[in-house]
Amino acid sequence: MRHVFIVNPVSGKADASGSLVPKIIQAAARQGVDYEILLTERPGHGVELAQQQAAAGEPVRLYACGGDGTLNEVLRGVYGCKNAQVACVPCGSGNDFVRNFGGSAPFLDLENLIQGEAVSMDLIETDQGLAAAICSAGLDAQVAYGIPKFRRIPLCGGSMAYKLSILQAVSGPLGHRLRICADDETITGDFLMLALCNGSTYGGGFMAAPQACMNDGLLELVLVRKISRLQIARLIGDYQKGLHMQGDQVAPAYRDIILARKVRSLRLDTLDGRPIVVTRDGECAPYSSLRAHVLPAAAQIVLPRSVLNTELPALRKDTILNR
Ligand SMILES: Nc1ncnc2c1ncn2[C@@H]1O[C@H](COP(=O)(O)OP(=O)(O)OP(=O)(O)O)[C@@H](O)[C@H]1O
C-alpha cells in the first residue's frame, strides 16, 4: 500500500509543514513504507489531490495533514473509492475530528498512526456537501461565520475575533422559525440552533453529542429551542462540556429547551424568510434550507494502534477492517 501525505501549509496558527515534513520522512523511513508528500496550493486542492491518488484503483492510504477542513477535502476526494483509506494528522486550529478519539497526541505520533488500522465509519451527506463530524445550523454556526470578518481587523487575534463574533450574533435577532423533518417526525417551532452529529464535538471543543458513535449508521440530532440571552449564558458552559446530555437522554435541567433524537435523515426549512447559517466541519454559509442524511460505512478512517485499544463512545469495535 502507498502512503501519501497531503499537507495543508496554511492550516493551524503557523505553517506546520516546515516541522511536519521532516517528521513524516523520518517516521515513514523507520516504518519502511512507500510514501509521498504533497502540499496543497489553494482551497479545494486537497479534493483534487485525493481524487488523483485514488483514481488508479491501487490500495492507498491518504494522510490529511491539517485541520478539519483539510480532512473534509480529502474525504470528499476519495468518496466512493473502496481502495482508499484516510488518516488525519491534526495540524489545524480546532482539530475537532480527533477529539472523538481522545485528542491529537496519538495521531501526531506518526509511527503509531502508520501502524494503525482502518475502521469503517459513517459520513453525513448534505445538499451542501459531505461532513465527517457535525453539521450545525443557527447561533453557533453564525458565530463561526462571523469570525473571519473580525480577524481582518488589525491587531484582532483569534480569541478577540471569537468574542466579537459572539457579541454580534447575540446582539441581533435570536432564533429562527423552522420546520424540521427528522426521519418521519415533523417539528415546527422557534429554535436557536441545531446540531446533526456523526461525531461528538465541533467548534473547537463544544461537545454537542457526547455519546455519538461514528459507525452505528445513525446521527444524533440536538435541537435547542429559542431561549433568552440569560438562558444562553447559562447553557453555553454545560453545552461545551456535554453536560446538557445524560447518556442518550437530555439532562433533566434542559428537557424543556433541548430535544434529542437518533435519526438517519433531516430536512430543515426556514419559515421566517431569513437564511440560517449552516456549518459543515467548520465551513460556513447561509441557506434557507438543508437536506442531510447519514452515509453508513462510507469512509475507511485510519486510527492509531493505541486508539484502537481504547474503549470510546465514538467507536463500535466490530467494524475494524483488515483483521
Ligand atoms: N495552499 C493553500 N492556500 C490557502 N488555503 C488553503 C491552501 N491549502 C488548503 N487551503 C484551505 O485552508 C482551509 C483551512 O484549512 P483547515 O480547516 O485544515 O485548517 P484550520 O481551519 O486551521 O483547522 P480547523 O478546521 O481544524 O479549525 C481549508 O478550507 C482549505 O481549503
The ligand as a Tripos MOL2 file, in Angstrom:
@<TRIPOS>MOLECULE
LIG
   31    33     1     0     0
SMALL
NO_CHARGES

@<TRIPOS>ATOM
      1 N1         -2.2300   26.4620   -0.0160 N.pl3     1 LIG1
      2 C1         -3.4060   26.9140    0.4510 C.ar      1 LIG1
      3 N2         -3.6510   28.2510    0.4940 N.ar      1 LIG1
      4 C2         -4.8020   28.7390    1.0060 C.ar      1 LIG1
      5 N3         -5.7900   27.9580    1.5310 N.ar      1 LIG1
      6 C3         -5.5890   26.6280    1.5360 C.ar      1 LIG1
      7 C4         -4.4030   26.0310    0.9960 C.ar      1 LIG1
      8 N4         -4.4920   24.6990    1.1410 N.ar      1 LIG1
      9 C5         -5.6930   24.4500    1.7380 C.ar      1 LIG1
     10 N5         -6.3540   25.6090    1.9800 N.ar      1 LIG1
     11 C6         -7.6390   25.8140    2.7000 C.3       1 LIG1
     12 O1         -7.3180   26.0660    4.0700 O.3       1 LIG1
     13 C7         -8.5370   25.9700    4.7870 C.3       1 LIG1
     14 C8         -8.2940   25.7690    6.2670 C.3       1 LIG1
     15 O2         -7.7270   24.5190    6.4860 O.3       1 LIG1
     16 P1         -8.0750   23.6310    7.7630 P.3       1 LIG1
     17 O3         -9.5250   23.6370    8.0530 O.co2     1 LIG1
     18 O4         -7.4360   22.3250    7.5440 O.co2     1 LIG1
     19 O5         -7.2930   24.3750    8.9240 O.3       1 LIG1
     20 P2         -7.8460   25.1310   10.2010 P.3       1 LIG1
     21 O6         -9.0300   25.9820    9.8390 O.co2     1 LIG1
     22 O7         -6.6670   25.7900   10.8410 O.co2     1 LIG1
     23 O8         -8.2800   23.9110   11.1460 O.3       1 LIG1
     24 P3         -9.6930   23.5000   11.8090 P.3       1 LIG1
     25 O9        -10.6920   23.4020   10.6880 O.co2     1 LIG1
     26 O10        -9.4290   22.1750   12.4670 O.co2     1 LIG1
     27 O11       -10.0140   24.5950   12.7940 O.co2     1 LIG1
     28 C9         -9.3150   24.8790    4.0950 C.3       1 LIG1
     29 O12       -10.6140   25.3570    3.8330 O.3       1 LIG1
     30 C10        -8.5570   24.6360    2.7740 C.3       1 LIG1
     31 O13        -9.4210   24.6300    1.6660 O.3       1 LIG1
@<TRIPOS>BOND
     1     1     2 1
     2     2     3 ar
     3     2     7 ar
     4     3     4 ar
     5     4     5 ar
     6     5     6 ar
     7     6     7 ar
     8     6    10 ar
     9     7     8 ar
    10     8     9 ar
    11     9    10 ar
    12    10    11 1
    13    11    12 1
    14    11    30 1
    15    12    13 1
    16    13    14 1
    17    13    28 1
    18    14    15 1
    19    15    16 1
    20    16    17 2
    21    16    18 1
    22    16    19 1
    23    19    20 1
    24    20    21 2
    25    20    22 1
    26    20    23 1
    27    23    24 1
    28    24    25 2
    29    24    26 1
    30    24    27 1
    31    28    29 1
    32    28    30 1
    33    30    31 1
@<TRIPOS>SUBSTRUCTURE
     1 LIG1         1 GROUP 0 **** ****
